[in-house]
């Protein structure tokens, strides 16, 4: 039996909007576990498009 890629067999991956929503939920929940931030806040940041993430600037050298 020939194996098909998951994207061909999973109906949620065939529709780009559903795929993106599921991807954001997955990444947000995993990141929340690692960082302690809320899933909702992480999902909101990931869902924002065309908005660059803030860059932290420090006054001291990283060395």
C-alpha positions as CSV (number, residue, x, y, z in Angstrom):
1,X,0.0,0.0,0.0
2,X,1.4,3.4,-1.0
3,X,1.5,5.9,1.8
4,X,-0.1,9.3,1.2
5,X,1.1,12.5,2.8
6,X,-0.9,13.7,5.7
7,X,-1.9,16.9,3.8
8,X,-3.7,14.6,1.2
9,X,-5.6,12.6,3.8
10,X,-6.5,15.1,6.5
11,X,-9.5,17.3,5.5
12,X,-8.5,20.0,7.9
13,X,-5.3,20.5,6.0
14,X,-6.9,20.9,2.6
15,X,-8.7,24.2,3.4
16,X,-6.0,26.9,4.0
17,X,-8.1,28.9,6.5
18,X,-8.8,25.8,8.6
19,X,-5.1,24.8,8.3
20,X,-3.9,28.2,9.5
21,X,-6.3,28.3,12.4
22,X,-5.3,24.8,13.5
23,X,-1.6,25.6,13.2
24,X,-1.9,28.8,15.3
25,X,-3.8,26.8,18.0
26,X,-1.2,24.1,18.0
27,X,1.8,26.5,18.2
28,X,0.0,28.8,20.7
29,X,-0.7,25.9,23.1
30,X,2.8,24.4,22.9
31,X,4.3,27.9,23.4
32,X,2.0,28.5,26.4
33,X,3.2,25.3,28.1
34,X,6.9,26.4,27.6
35,X,6.6,30.1,28.5
36,X,3.7,30.2,30.9
37,X,1.9,32.9,28.8
38,X,-1.8,32.4,28.0
39,X,-2.8,30.5,24.9
40,X,-5.1,33.4,23.9
41,X,-2.4,36.0,24.0
42,X,0.0,33.9,22.0
43,X,-2.7,33.0,19.4
44,X,-3.6,36.7,19.1
45,X,0.1,37.6,18.4
46,X,0.4,34.8,15.8
47,X,-2.8,35.7,14.1
48,X,-1.8,39.3,13.5
49,X,-0.5,39.7,10.0
50,X,1.7,42.3,8.4
51,X,2.7,43.6,11.8
52,X,6.4,43.2,12.8
53,X,7.2,41.8,16.2
54,X,8.8,44.2,18.6
55,X,12.5,44.0,18.9
56,X,14.0,44.2,22.4
57,X,16.9,46.6,22.5
58,X,19.3,46.4,25.4
59,X,21.7,49.1,26.5
60,X,24.5,46.7,27.2
61,X,26.5,44.3,25.1
62,X,25.3,40.7,24.9
63,X,28.9,39.6,25.8
